[in-house]
Amino acid sequence: MQQKRPSSTSSCDVTGAGPVTLQLRNNLRKNKPREQLSHRGRPVISKGDEGTPTCGLSGTHSFTKPQPRFGLLFDIDGVLVRGRMPIPAAKKTFEKLVNSQGQFVVPVVFVTNAGNCLRQTKADQLSHILGVPINQEQVVMSHSPLRMLKKFHDKCVLVSGQGPVLDIAKNVGFKNVISIDMLRESYPLLDMVDHNRRPKLPTNSVINLPKVEAVVLFGEPIRWETNLQLIIDVLLTHGNPSGIHQSQVTPHLPLLACNMDLMWMAEANSPRFGHGTFLVCLENIFKKITGRELKYEALMGKPSELTYHFAEFLIRSQALEREWKLPITTLYAIGDNLMTDIYGANLYNRYLEERVARKNPKAVAKMAAVTGSAATVPGEEESDSLWESELALPSATSCKSVLVCTGVYNHSADVPSDPHRCIKETVFHGHRDFRFEPALVEPDYIVQDVAEAVDLIFEHEKFVPQ
Ligand SMILES: [Mg+2]
């Protein structure tokens, strides 16, 4: 029996597990070829697919070894592991992805929104779970793109989160870092919510800290009231919390945030607060006090484009290191979450398509005809200099989204019992700065698990590892 695609209605949230109902378009997007599932659940190329798929072998031999022209981006939770347990298909899949010397036969990057440990720690965990050697240059944590934002590295930054945040900040390039605890000790009169943490005796501030010049939010902290208070103090005093709040100071200090996930799935039956919930609190407190919107200099972690730029850079670097001469033109992003993995991959694909279009006036005209818009795509000079000054431009021209059913995406729950019922979007759990767009949560492919995903990609790319 042919399986239904979630092309009309889907329930999902940032974790994919909440009661969010999103209306997806009934019709597939006309300007993007889509894949459908065969009766075995294996995707088949739909009619109208454009051109010939990029081939991993055709004309790509160097001596006798095949050179891939594609790279793989793996989400971790729900794709390779559930909690601490590996998903059965994962280990088998990775045996296929490495050769007898333990080298990957295609460029592989692991992209996770986790952020409470160093890349090396995550690489070690993955090596242990998957049974293949993985190094930290293959791991993108939610904070990893910070290493591209070099213009902030010499500034004095206040960091918020839990775990080894000072080590993580230094590891990504920051040289002058202050923690919330350091700030609290220097300014003991600021943290007053918990009566037990108030100073017992009259006290003065001991100012031995430099002025804060930027704020970096790594992840959800432990004592939310303390972090919310001190971050607001720093923003409203322009980095000098001994001063008086100046709510009309504009613009406020640069604010960089990693991981926008509103909630996440742990062992409990319902999702738990994630860093996105903390950001909602901070944004709303700031707005309530000042009447203005809190602005982010950068937002990182899926579905942010910045994270995919960094992942693409790592894929390109691996190909260079292996002396694969042919450019990596196609990325496949494999994930279990519509709102992060699929949305992010499709958003990045849109960026790549627009880059191609900018270089090709005919394609711009074609895109305008398809979308019915006379507006042109942004010029190269409008691109985000935050990262482009640090990375060479991408070689990839497309990013395909592959949804697996081993994690938070629930195929049966996401297909409406009554397909004629029109359910409007009721709640959007994505970040404030990311609009919900039904087209962005449509996967290019849906497969059962990571093994099927890799088989499909190899087949599509006509790639035979040796
Ligand atoms: Mg996941």
Residues whose N, C-alpha, C, O or C-beta is under 5 A from the ligand:
A	BS01	MG	D75 I76 D77 G78 D336 N337 G407
